[in-house]
Amino acid sequence: NLDRLFSAAFLGGRPPTLDIFPSWPMRFQPPPG
């Protein structure tokens, strides 16, 4: 499941996991959109 979320994060750019892992977006800040 994590793999799916992470992959979707890089593909989408802003996954709902940001709420779950607030420290994750700090390291990986994908471009908006």
PDB file of N, CA, C and O in Angstrom:
ATOM      1  N   ASN A   1       0.850  -1.202   0.000  1.00  0.00           N
ATOM      2  CA  ASN A   1       0.000   0.000   0.000  1.00  0.00           C
ATOM      3  C   ASN A   1       0.885   1.251   0.000  1.00  0.00           C
ATOM      4  O   ASN A   1       0.610   2.215  -0.714  1.00  0.00           O
ATOM      5  N   LEU A   2       1.940   1.224   0.802  1.00  0.00           N
ATOM      6  CA  LEU A   2       2.844   2.379   0.862  1.00  0.00           C
ATOM      7  C   LEU A   2       3.449   2.640  -0.507  1.00  0.00           C
ATOM      8  O   LEU A   2       3.573   3.789  -0.929  1.00  0.00           O
ATOM      9  N   ASP A   3       3.822   1.579  -1.193  1.00  0.00           N
ATOM     10  CA  ASP A   3       4.418   1.728  -2.530  1.00  0.00           C
ATOM     11  C   ASP A   3       3.452   2.458  -3.447  1.00  0.00           C
ATOM     12  O   ASP A   3       3.851   3.314  -4.238  1.00  0.00           O
ATOM     13  N   ARG A   4       2.204   2.117  -3.334  1.00  0.00           N
ATOM     14  CA  ARG A   4       1.184   2.740  -4.192  1.00  0.00           C
ATOM     15  C   ARG A   4       1.066   4.220  -3.874  1.00  0.00           C
ATOM     16  O   ARG A   4       1.005   5.060  -4.771  1.00  0.00           O
ATOM     17  N   LEU A   5       1.035   4.527  -2.579  1.00  0.00           N
ATOM     18  CA  LEU A   5       0.902   5.926  -2.166  1.00  0.00           C
ATOM     19  C   LEU A   5       2.109   6.737  -2.614  1.00  0.00           C
ATOM     20  O   LEU A   5       1.973   7.846  -3.131  1.00  0.00           O
ATOM     21  N   PHE A   6       3.291   6.167  -2.406  1.00  0.00           N
ATOM     22  CA  PHE A   6       4.513   6.885  -2.767  1.00  0.00           C
ATOM     23  C   PHE A   6       4.588   7.107  -4.274  1.00  0.00           C
ATOM     24  O   PHE A   6       4.916   8.199  -4.736  1.00  0.00           O
ATOM     25  N   SER A   7       4.278   6.057  -5.033  1.00  0.00           N
ATOM     26  CA  SER A   7       4.319   6.165  -6.496  1.00  0.00           C
ATOM     27  C   SER A   7       3.288   7.196  -6.963  1.00  0.00           C
ATOM     28  O   SER A   7       3.560   7.989  -7.865  1.00  0.00           O
ATOM     29  N   ALA A   8       2.130   7.178  -6.357  1.00  0.00           N
ATOM     30  CA  ALA A   8       1.085   8.136  -6.720  1.00  0.00           C
ATOM     31  C   ALA A   8       1.521   9.548  -6.344  1.00  0.00           C
ATOM     32  O   ALA A   8       1.145  10.519  -7.000  1.00  0.00           O
ATOM     33  N   ALA A   9       2.304   9.650  -5.300  1.00  0.00           N
ATOM     34  CA  ALA A   9       2.784  10.950  -4.848  1.00  0.00           C
ATOM     35  C   ALA A   9       3.671  11.576  -5.911  1.00  0.00           C
ATOM     36  O   ALA A   9       3.506  12.744  -6.264  1.00  0.00           O
ATOM     37  N   PHE A  10       4.608  10.794  -6.416  1.00  0.00           N
ATOM     38  CA  PHE A  10       5.527  11.322  -7.431  1.00  0.00           C
ATOM     39  C   PHE A  10       4.781  11.585  -8.736  1.00  0.00           C
ATOM     40  O   PHE A  10       5.082  12.542  -9.449  1.00  0.00           O
ATOM     41  N   LEU A  11       3.806  10.729  -9.042  1.00  0.00           N
ATOM     42  CA  LEU A  11       3.060  10.882 -10.289  1.00  0.00           C
ATOM     43  C   LEU A  11       2.053  12.022 -10.158  1.00  0.00           C
ATOM     44  O   LEU A  11       1.978  12.907 -11.010  1.00  0.00           O
ATOM     45  N   GLY A  12       1.282  11.982  -9.076  1.00  0.00           N
ATOM     46  CA  GLY A  12       0.260  13.012  -8.863  1.00  0.00           C
ATOM     47  C   GLY A  12       0.895  14.323  -8.422  1.00  0.00           C
ATOM     48  O   GLY A  12       0.645  15.373  -9.013  1.00  0.00           O
ATOM     49  N   GLY A  13       1.718  14.256  -7.380  1.00  0.00           N
ATOM     50  CA  GLY A  13       2.359  15.475  -6.904  1.00  0.00           C
ATOM     51  C   GLY A  13       1.925  15.821  -5.489  1.00  0.00           C
ATOM     52  O   GLY A  13       2.715  16.354  -4.710  1.00  0.00           O
ATOM     53  N   ARG A  14       0.672  15.523  -5.148  1.00  0.00           N
ATOM     54  CA  ARG A  14       0.213  15.864  -3.792  1.00  0.00           C
ATOM     55  C   ARG A  14      -0.758  14.810  -3.288  1.00  0.00           C
ATOM     56  O   ARG A  14      -1.973  14.977  -3.396  1.00  0.00           O
ATOM     57  N   PRO A  15      -0.226  13.729  -2.741  1.00  0.00           N
ATOM     58  CA  PRO A  15      -1.062  12.632  -2.248  1.00  0.00           C
ATOM     59  C   PRO A  15      -1.644  12.944  -0.875  1.00  0.00           C
ATOM     60  O   PRO A  15      -1.144  13.832  -0.185  1.00  0.00           O
ATOM     61  N   PRO A  16      -2.692  12.229  -0.465  1.00  0.00           N
ATOM     62  CA  PRO A  16      -3.317  12.420   0.841  1.00  0.00           C
ATOM     63  C   PRO A  16      -2.417  11.960   1.975  1.00  0.00           C
ATOM     64  O   PRO A  16      -2.758  12.115   3.148  1.00  0.00           O
ATOM     65  N   THR A  17      -1.256  11.388   1.622  1.00  0.00           N
ATOM     66  CA  THR A  17      -0.351  10.877   2.652  1.00  0.00           C
ATOM     67  C   THR A  17       0.297  12.031   3.403  1.00  0.00           C
ATOM     68  O   THR A  17       0.893  11.832   4.461  1.00  0.00           O
ATOM     69  N   LEU A  18       0.181  13.239   2.854  1.00  0.00           N
ATOM     70  CA  LEU A  18       0.792  14.404   3.500  1.00  0.00           C
ATOM     71  C   LEU A  18       0.243  14.551   4.921  1.00  0.00           C
ATOM     72  O   LEU A  18       0.967  14.919   5.846  1.00  0.00           O
ATOM     73  N   ASP A  19      -1.043  14.258   5.071  1.00  0.00           N
ATOM     74  CA  ASP A  19      -1.660  14.357   6.400  1.00  0.00           C
ATOM     75  C   ASP A  19      -1.098  13.283   7.333  1.00  0.00           C
ATOM     76  O   ASP A  19      -0.924  13.504   8.531  1.00  0.00           O
ATOM     77  N   ILE A  20      -0.818  12.111   6.748  1.00  0.00           N
ATOM     78  CA  ILE A  20      -0.315  11.005   7.565  1.00  0.00           C
ATOM     79  C   ILE A  20       1.158  11.228   7.911  1.00  0.00           C
ATOM     80  O   ILE A  20       1.574  11.050   9.056  1.00  0.00           O
ATOM     81  N   PHE A  21       1.937  11.621   6.900  1.00  0.00           N
ATOM     82  CA  PHE A  21       3.369  11.854   7.128  1.00  0.00           C
ATOM     83  C   PHE A  21       3.711  13.311   6.867  1.00  0.00           C
ATOM     84  O   PHE A  21       4.075  13.667   5.746  1.00  0.00           O
ATOM     85  N   PRO A  22       3.601  14.163   7.886  1.00  0.00           N
ATOM     86  CA  PRO A  22       3.875  15.596   7.728  1.00  0.00           C
ATOM     87  C   PRO A  22       5.345  15.872   7.460  1.00  0.00           C
ATOM     88  O   PRO A  22       5.694  16.925   6.926  1.00  0.00           O
ATOM     89  N   SER A  23       6.212  14.930   7.829  1.00  0.00           N
ATOM     90  CA  SER A  23       7.647  15.141   7.641  1.00  0.00           C
ATOM     91  C   SER A  23       8.076  14.649   6.258  1.00  0.00           C
ATOM     92  O   SER A  23       9.177  14.952   5.800  1.00  0.00           O
ATOM     93  N   TRP A  24       7.203  13.894   5.601  1.00  0.00           N
ATOM     94  CA  TRP A  24       7.554  13.364   4.288  1.00  0.00           C
ATOM     95  C   TRP A  24       7.644  14.474   3.234  1.00  0.00           C
ATOM     96  O   TRP A  24       8.634  14.538   2.506  1.00  0.00           O
ATOM     97  N   PRO A  25       6.636  15.348   3.135  1.00  0.00           N
ATOM     98  CA  PRO A  25       6.672  16.420   2.123  1.00  0.00           C
ATOM     99  C   PRO A  25       7.844  17.375   2.345  1.00  0.00           C
ATOM    100  O   PRO A  25       8.289  18.038   1.408  1.00  0.00           O
ATOM    101  N   MET A  26       8.338  17.448   3.566  1.00  0.00           N
ATOM    102  CA  MET A  26       9.453  18.340   3.854  1.00  0.00           C
ATOM    103  C   MET A  26      10.690  17.872   3.081  1.00  0.00           C
ATOM    104  O   MET A  26      11.458  18.684   2.566  1.00  0.00           O
ATOM    105  N   ARG A  27      10.865  16.567   3.011  1.00  0.00           N
ATOM    106  CA  ARG A  27      12.025  16.006   2.300  1.00  0.00           C
ATOM    107  C   ARG A  27      11.767  16.000   0.797  1.00  0.00           C
ATOM    108  O   ARG A  27      12.592  16.457   0.006  1.00  0.00           O
ATOM    109  N   PHE A  28      10.594  15.467   0.421  1.00  0.00           N
ATOM    110  CA  PHE A  28      10.258  15.387  -1.003  1.00  0.00           C
ATOM    111  C   PHE A  28       9.152  16.378  -1.324  1.00  0.00           C
ATOM    112  O   PHE A  28       7.976  16.115  -1.076  1.00  0.00           O
ATOM    113  N   GLN A  29       9.537  17.509  -1.874  1.00  0.00           N
ATOM    114  CA  GLN A  29       8.540  18.520  -2.228  1.00  0.00           C
ATOM    115  C   GLN A  29       8.317  18.522  -3.735  1.00  0.00           C
ATOM    116  O   GLN A  29       9.025  19.210  -4.471  1.00  0.00           O
ATOM    117  N   PRO A  30       7.328  17.747  -4.198  1.00  0.00           N
ATOM    118  CA  PRO A  30       7.030  17.655  -5.625  1.00  0.00           C
ATOM    119  C   PRO A  30       6.462  18.973  -6.149  1.00  0.00           C
ATOM    120  O   PRO A  30       5.929  19.769  -5.376  1.00  0.00           O
ATOM    121  N   PRO A  31       6.571  19.204  -7.443  1.00  0.00           N
ATOM    122  CA  PRO A  31       6.056  20.440  -8.047  1.00  0.00           C
ATOM    123  C   PRO A  31       4.534  20.489  -7.995  1.00  0.00           C
ATOM    124  O   PRO A  31       3.893  19.443  -8.091  1.00  0.00           O
ATOM    125  N   PRO A  32       3.947  21.646  -7.849  1.00  0.00           N
ATOM    126  CA  PRO A  32       2.487  21.797  -7.767  1.00  0.00           C
ATOM    127  C   PRO A  32       1.833  21.417  -9.088  1.00  0.00           C
ATOM    128  O   PRO A  32       2.290  21.829 -10.154  1.00  0.00           O
ATOM    129  N   GLY A  33       0.773  20.637  -9.015  1.00  0.00           N
ATOM    130  CA  GLY A  33       0.100  20.246 -10.235  1.00  0.00           C
ATOM    131  C   GLY A  33       0.615  18.906 -10.697  1.00  0.00           C
ATOM    132  O   GLY A  33       0.168  18.393 -11.724  1.00  0.00           O
TER     133      GLY A  33
END
